[in-house]
Amino acid sequence: KTFQNPLDYPVTVQFIIVHAERNNKRFAGVFADRNGKGVFIMEIKRICQSQWNDVKNIYMEAFPKSERKPFFFLKRAVQKGKSEIWVASQSDVVAGFIVLIPYHDMVLVEYLAVSNQIRSKGTGSKILGEICRQYDDKRILLLIEKIDETANNLEQRIARKRFYLKNGFESSGVLMQGVSGDMEILCHGGSISGDEFIAVQTYALGRILFGLSKTKVIAETDIKK
């Protein structure tokens, strides 16, 4: 059944995907939820000019300085077509964003962040779900901190991995080491080798920055999907 207007229906409508061409860009996802106080509409599409400042504010609050690239690097990469930023918005208010780097048949998730004021509404899951639909013919990759029983933020690491597993990602069996410590690669849509990840990371950072990152494969296990 086609829903003409989610306000006309008393039940919760969790996912409405609208297929439409907008300014020659790929379609955007529109989500509607009834939360007991009415219906809110969340739209996910590529960043527009008016959203850059809001995305920057969320970026600065969500990531520590040691994990952030200079923001103009992100903006320049989008302008050059090397990366993409998709933004989730509700009533024209930016709720979160994701930074992607497409490379051959892979897409690297570089950053995913949700506004502190919007959390607990499933925004992160909606963003990931939309990206997985947009790129259902590609492997989607991301890095998380390795689960380490001695880490000070062990609970945070476990919660982060649980979140991605819940949203359809799986362990690749590949562990990396770099300036940020030991990391695990998660993937969606197929497996990945350590050499493939090195290739996409080199493309993402550029050869000079990649060399400075001291990234290398420290373990690789063949995980049967």
Sequence and secondary structure as in RCSB ss.txt:
>XXXX:A:sequence
KTFQNPLDYPVTVQFIIVHAERNNKRFAGVFADRNGKGVFIMEIKRICQSQWNDVKNIYMEAFPKSERKPFFFLK
RAVQKGKSEIWVASQSDVVAGFIVLIPYHDMVLVEYLAVSNQIRSKGTGSKILGEICRQYDDKRILLLIEKIDET
ANNLEQRIARKRFYLKNGFESSGVLMQGVSGDMEILCHGGSISGDEFIAVQTYALGRILFGLSKTKVIAETDIKK
>XXXX:A:secstr
   S GGG SS    B     BTTB   EEEEEE SS EEEEEEEE  GGGHHHHHHHHHHHS GGG   HHHHH
HHHHTTS EEEEEEETTEEEEEEEEEEETTEEEEEEEEE TTTTTSSHHHHHHHHHHHHTTTSEEEEEEE   TT
 TTHHHHHHHHHHHHHTT EEEEEEEEETTEEEEEEEESS   HHHHHHHHHHHH HHHHHHHT EEEEE     
